[in-house]
Amino acid sequence: ELREKIKPYFLRRLKSEVFLHEDTKSAKISKKEEIIVWLRLTSCQ
């Protein structure tokens, strides 16, 4: 149940998202995109 709840927020890459680099013949992962959102805590938090 917990896995299903956190699934949309859990970052992972699938094998199909890893590409072979032509020059080195090694796996190359595309660049990760990050979004940082700053939030203020409420008094209850």
Buried (B, 14 or more C-beta within 10 A) or exposed (E): EEEEEEEEEEEEEEEEEEEEEEEEEEEEEEEEEEEEEEEEEEEEE
